Amino acid sequence: MVSPHVHVPVGAHYGWRDWLVQRVTAIVMLAYTALMIGLALWNGGFDYATWRSIFANGAFRVVSFLFMASLLWHAWVGVRNILMDYVKPAGARLLLECIVVAVLVAYLGWTISVLWGGA
């Protein structure tokens, strides 16, 4: 018999890590959004020339990449939790998780292409 004071581990144990990831990525996204609003206010809005000059800065591209990576990781945690809660056949859940991962990786590749691909 298991004592009521002994923790018996069950499940995937994503809870604490997911909670922390969601908070940290939310803070990164909030900071980037505040930066963009501040830049818009500072420059009186965004026109093409302002936008191009902002993104010509390599550091801003890195910050923008970190924003997008945070957004995608944040989305992954949320979607995976939804799939774990509501898709019960494990095979169907695995298939959906693979599709979501493929789409998120494609978005990350697209982000790299937009930020450093030229044109």
Secondary structure, 3 states (H helix, E strand, C coil): CCCCCCCCCCCCCCHHHHHHHHHHHHHHHHHHHHHHHHHHHHHCCCCHHHHHHHHHCHHHHHHHHHHHHHHHHHHHHHHHHHHHHHCCCHHHHHHHHHHHHHHHHHHHHHHHHHHHCCC
